[in-house]
């Protein structure tokens, strides 16, 4: 069992930045972690994924959904077992609940950016961007 806890959400004005963090606990073995977001009335949307290596011991390869490349950055700190999402140049349309996910159950889809691939999810952290 893996527990995920997101933090760092909040309110920010358009053009600003936020850094989200996802802390993991429980058994090791999650080689992939990812960030998704979901706005009211919309489907869950992939942002980025990262390879953390077995038991958070390596990895580093990143994958991004096209619409977030160059503006959002995913990173990991294996020693702390955390994955971060740096979000820059935020706009009102970035307002959503942001979720951390871990452990892909299938590699049939690549890159690992489908919500259906992930077994564990955090509770989410709200990001609100005002104009």
BAFI-3210 file (N, C-alpha, C; in Angstrom, 3 decimals, decimal comma, padded with zeros to 6 digits):
// residues 131
n [1|2|3|4|5|6|7|8|9|10|11|12|13|14|15|16|17|18|19|20|21|22|23|24|25|26|27|28|29|30|31|32|33|34|35|36|37|38|39|40|41|42|43|44|45|46|47|48|49|50|51|52|53|54|55|56|57|58|59|60|61|62|63|64|65|66|67|68|69|70|71|72|73|74|75|76|77|78|79|80|81|82|83|84|85|86|87|88|89|90|91|92|93|94|95|96|97|98|99|100|101|102|103|104|105|106|107|108|109|110|111|112|113|114|115|116|117|118|119|120|121|122|123|124|125|126|127|128|129|130|131]
n.u [000,837|000,520|000,737|-000,182|000,414|-000,494|000,708|001,012|-000,719|-002,910|-003,939|-003,281|-002,178|-002,696|000,028|001,743|003,563|003,554|004,538|004,034|003,984|004,445|004,255|005,357|004,505|004,670|004,832|007,655|008,495|007,238|007,766|007,049|005,691|003,180|001,601|-001,674|-004,552|-007,792|-010,469|-013,592|-016,322|-014,860|-012,763|-010,225|-006,973|-003,832|-000,603|002,241|004,796|007,144|010,035|010,923|012,600|013,217|011,896|012,426|015,112|016,486|016,155|014,564|013,839|011,617|008,244|005,974|002,750|001,816|000,742|001,801|004,495|007,475|006,363|005,462|007,204|008,329|009,801|011,984|012,790|014,541|015,645|013,995|011,678|009,799|007,856|007,805|005,997|006,634|005,081|004,778|004,064|001,267|-002,192|-005,680|-007,102|-005,728|-006,749|-007,757|-008,187|-005,359|-003,698|-001,651|-000,175|000,669|002,483|002,234|000,020|000,034|001,977|001,055|000,229|002,126|003,833|003,636|000,987|-001,695|-004,555|-005,772|-003,754|-002,670|-002,396|-002,478|-003,612|-003,450|-005,240|-005,536|-004,809|-005,879|-005,658|-005,942|-006,247|-006,296|-007,476]
n.v [-001,178|002,204|005,531|008,776|012,207|015,347|018,729|022,338|023,699|026,497|029,956|032,154|034,905|035,523|034,749|034,182|031,799|028,446|025,809|022,490|019,661|016,177|013,780|010,543|007,499|004,325|001,067|000,371|000,530|001,899|002,893|004,841|008,047|010,573|013,654|014,892|016,792|018,139|019,952|021,496|019,745|018,698|016,179|014,163|015,312|014,649|015,763|015,510|012,973|010,976|008,936|007,266|005,280|001,929|001,580|004,239|004,851|005,743|006,490|009,293|010,032|012,018|012,779|014,612|015,995|017,522|020,140|021,246|021,423|023,185|025,026|023,855|021,884|018,743|017,016|014,985|013,929|011,585|010,815|012,000|010,934|012,310|013,989|016,731|019,475|022,102|025,025|027,471|030,780|030,871|030,648|031,687|029,497|027,359|026,744|024,285|021,038|019,435|016,392|013,807|010,794|007,292|004,335|002,467|000,313|-000,913|-001,112|-000,775|001,528|004,242|007,343|007,097|008,437|008,173|008,351|005,954|004,166|004,314|003,269|004,245|007,149|010,537|012,816|015,237|018,685|022,001|024,399|027,732|030,233|033,586|036,269]
n.w [000,000|-000,801|000,225|-000,715|-000,457|-001,291|-001,460|-001,305|-002,945|-003,702|-003,874|-006,539|-008,514|-012,021|-014,130|-012,127|-010,031|-008,747|-006,574|-006,354|-004,194|-003,677|-001,331|-000,551|001,080|002,728|001,252|-000,818|-004,339|-006,342|-009,474|-011,220|-011,131|-011,244|-012,259|-012,382|-013,366|-012,602|-013,616|-012,653|-014,005|-016,054|-017,626|-016,020|-016,451|-017,909|-016,834|-016,313|-015,997|-014,146|-013,924|-011,104|-010,434|-009,120|-005,926|-005,394|-006,152|-008,313|-011,699|-013,304|-015,825|-017,672|-018,642|-020,558|-021,056|-024,075|-023,915|-021,645|-021,731|-021,207|-019,510|-017,133|-014,736|-013,803|-011,082|-009,013|-005,672|-004,532|-002,100|-000,231|-001,027|-002,580|-005,066|-007,174|-008,648|-010,531|-011,374|-013,701|-014,996|-014,656|-015,499|-015,521|-016,559|-015,600|-013,206|-011,028|-009,474|-008,354|-008,748|-007,427|-008,538|-008,436|-009,307|-012,001|-013,670|-016,067|-019,031|-021,522|-022,700|-023,752|-023,598|-019,941|-019,246|-018,863|-016,853|-016,227|-015,935|-013,432|-010,066|-007,421|-005,724|-004,616|-002,408|-003,563|-004,341|-004,257|-006,813|-007,546|-009,873|-010,347|-012,406]
ca.u [000,000|001,255|-000,047|000,304|-000,134|-000,102|000,723|001,530|-001,743|-003,346|-004,428|-002,214|-002,624|-002,219|001,429|002,531|004,069|003,331|005,270|003,320|004,808|003,728|005,045|004,920|004,830|004,175|005,792|008,387|008,218|006,617|008,788|006,529|004,740|002,679|000,648|-002,846|-005,433|-009,186|-011,287|-015,006|-017,019|-013,940|-012,088|-008,897|-006,046|-002,435|000,348|003,606|005,162|008,586|010,521|011,645|013,444|012,637|012,083|012,938|016,563|017,146|015,214|014,756|013,234|010,358|007,305|005,044|001,700|002,306|000,280|002,476|005,938|008,055|005,723|005,439|008,376|008,230|011,111|011,865|013,833|014,405|015,992|012,814|010,531|008,824|007,828|007,325|005,541|006,821|004,160|005,103|003,185|-000,072|-003,317|-006,947|-007,525|-005,006|-007,512|-008,183|-007,641|-004,174|-003,543|-000,446|-000,503|001,846|002,437|001,476|-000,429|000,250|002,841|000,493|000,189|003,376|004,329|002,684|000,231|-003,118|-004,977|-006,149|-002,563|-002,167|-003,120|-002,629|-003,883|-003,607|-006,542|-005,565|-004,585|-006,563|-004,937|-006,862|-005,519|-007,206|-007,012]
ca.v [000,000|003,456|006,724|009,974|013,428|016,541|020,014|023,452|024,406|027,769|030,965|032,962|035,730|035,138|035,062|033,736|030,429|027,619|024,541|021,434|018,558|014,944|012,922|009,153|006,654|002,981|000,153|000,881|-000,177|002,735|003,413|005,979|008,926|011,528|014,684|015,116|017,821|018,029|021,134|021,126|019,430|018,211|014,928|014,271|015,647|014,381|016,871|015,000|011,781|010,842|007,650|007,445|004,120|000,998|002,008|005,621|004,763|006,170|007,082|010,688|010,315|012,742|012,760|015,724|016,242|018,596|021,473|021,741|021,489|024,511|025,859|023,056|021,014|017,695|016,602|014,064|013,873|010,202|010,700|012,406|010,236|013,305|014,435|018,104|020,048|023,537|025,573|028,866|031,517|030,328|031,380|031,272|028,168|026,343|026,490|022,887|020,204|018,753|015,092|013,008|009,390|006,427|002,909|002,144|-001,079|-001,452|-000,323|-000,872|002,891|004,936|007,500|006,752|009,647|007,907|008,118|004,548|003,370|004,524|002,534|005,001|008,566|011,386|013,467|016,425|020,018|022,962|025,548|028,729|031,326|034,705|037,182]
ca.w [000,000|-000,890|000,518|-001,382|000,115|-002,034|-000,763|-002,095|-003,691|-003,141|-004,811|-007,109|-009,635|-013,341|-014,348|-010,994|-009,982|-007,574|-006,570|-005,659|-003,743|-003,371|-000,455|-000,595|002,224|002,547|000,662|-001,974|-005,567|-007,346|-010,373|-011,949|-010,475|-012,219|-011,854|-013,203|-012,807|-013,005|-013,387|-012,526|-015,236|-017,074|-017,329|-015,447|-017,526|-017,557|-016,917|-016,473|-015,236|-013,956|-013,464|-009,844|-010,193|-008,141|-004,554|-005,385|-006,095|-009,554|-012,649|-013,676|-017,128|-017,530|-019,754|-020,435|-022,033|-024,948|-023,551|-020,447|-021,964|-021,153|-018,492|-015,913|-014,622|-012,783|-010,568|-007,874|-004,654|-004,096|-000,679|000,540|-001,620|-003,000|-006,456|-007,208|-009,913|-010,598|-012,354|-013,993|-015,923|-014,454|-016,086|-014,899|-017,029|-014,827|-011,983|-010,998|-008,408|-008,867|-008,100|-007,587|-008,734|-008,402|-009,666|-013,202|-013,679|-017,391|-019,904|-022,866|-023,211|-023,444|-022,229|-018,876|-018,936|-018,775|-015,466|-016,041|-015,673|-012,086|-009,034|-006,184|-005,917|-003,456|-002,250|-004,403|-003,781|-005,114|-007,350|-008,078|-010,501|-010,621|-013,470]
c.u [000,884|000,307|000,634|-000,370|000,417|-000,125|001,207|000,506|-002,121|-003,854|-003,271|-002,802|-002,018|-000,784|002,348|002,934|003,637|004,165|004,500|004,293|003,928|004,654|004,472|005,319|004,210|005,236|006,453|007,953|007,580|007,696|008,338|005,550|004,360|001,787|-000,459|-003,615|-006,850|-009,927|-012,747|-015,646|-016,151|-013,312|-010,721|-007,874|-004,611|-001,569|001,738|003,799|006,680|008,907|011,333|012,616|012,805|012,937|012,669|014,457|017,248|016,175|015,577|014,170|011,868|009,537|006,296|003,933|002,089|001,937|001,002|003,987|006,408|007,460|005,660|006,657|008,179|009,634|010,907|013,029|013,722|014,725|014,783|011,561|009,420|008,956|007,194|006,845|005,682|005,961|004,427|004,113|001,756|-001,138|-004,616|-007,406|-006,739|-005,698|-008,095|-007,726|-006,497|-003,909|-002,191|-000,879|000,784|001,487|001,578|001,190|-000,243|001,145|002,327|000,398|001,460|003,426|003,226|001,902|-001,272|-003,508|-005,344|-004,960|-002,140|-003,062|-003,413|-002,748|-003,904|-004,989|-006,656|-005,284|-005,127|-005,625|-005,958|-006,054|-006,523|-006,595|-006,799]
c.v [001,243|004,597|007,927|011,194|014,624|017,772|021,089|024,190|025,712|028,683|031,833|033,789|035,230|035,618|034,579|032,273|029,751|026,358|023,546|020,334|017,363|014,060|011,513|008,422|005,290|002,121|000,770|000,120|000,657|003,314|004,631|006,747|010,010|012,568|014,774|016,292|017,604|019,293|020,702|020,882|018,901|016,896|015,187|014,353|015,345|015,621|016,331|013,757|011,714|009,438|007,883|006,306|003,194|001,447|003,393|005,632|005,229|006,877|008,508|011,032|010,961|012,661|013,881|015,635|017,505|019,995|022,058|021,872|022,941|025,422|025,154|022,134|020,015|017,293|015,665|014,244|012,484|010,029|011,025|011,688|011,221|013,580|015,814|018,474|021,557|024,089|027,063|029,460|030,979|031,259|030,901|029,883|027,030|026,036|025,089|022,256|019,408|017,497|014,472|011,547|008,578|005,006|002,659|000,647|-001,723|-000,520|-000,380|000,493|003,598|006,233|007,273|007,972|009,424|007,674|006,662|003,667|003,375|003,926|003,372|006,491|009,299|012,018|014,742|017,703|021,040|024,087|026,480|029,903|032,417|035,641|038,589]
c.w [000,000|-000,589|-000,142|-000,775|-000,652|-001,132|-001,719|-002,916|-003,004|-004,228|-005,276|-008,245|-010,947|-013,560|-013,243|-011,093|-008,686|-007,717|-005,725|-005,272|-003,420|-002,549|-000,475|000,681|001,990|001,884|-000,559|-003,215|-006,644|-008,247|-011,145|-011,093|-011,465|-011,550|-012,894|-012,612|-013,337|-012,622|-013,302|-013,885|-016,349|-016,645|-016,694|-016,573|-017,098|-017,730|-017,217|-015,621|-015,144|-013,468|-012,198|-009,576|-009,167|-006,724|-004,428|-005,295|-007,364|-010,454|-013,030|-015,028|-016,921|-018,811|-019,523|-021,475|-022,799|-024,442|-022,336|-020,614|-021,951|-020,091|-017,138|-015,926|-013,488|-012,355|-009,389|-006,933|-004,047|-002,611|000,191|000,051|-001,969|-004,492|-006,478|-008,610|-009,807|-011,717|-012,512|-014,988|-015,853|-015,018|-015,435|-015,345|-016,379|-013,506|-012,027|-009,692|-009,030|-008,039|-008,428|-007,716|-008,780|-008,805|-010,897|-013,226|-015,045|-018,177|-021,343|-023,528|-022,788|-024,227|-021,197|-018,412|-018,936|-017,327|-015,200|-015,701|-014,213|-011,022|-007,804|-006,483|-004,587|-003,436|-003,088|-003,629|-004,773|-005,538|-007,979|-008,601|-010,873|-011,651|-012,944]
res [x|x|x|x|x|x|x|x|x|x|x|x|x|x|x|x|x|x|x|x|x|x|x|x|x|x|x|x|x|x|x|x|x|x|x|x|x|x|x|x|x|x|x|x|x|x|x|x|x|x|x|x|x|x|x|x|x|x|x|x|x|x|x|x|x|x|x|x|x|x|x|x|x|x|x|x|x|x|x|x|x|x|x|x|x|x|x|x|x|x|x|x|x|x|x|x|x|x|x|x|x|x|x|x|x|x|x|x|x|x|x|x|x|x|x|x|x|x|x|x|x|x|x|x|x|x|x|x|x|x|x]
***
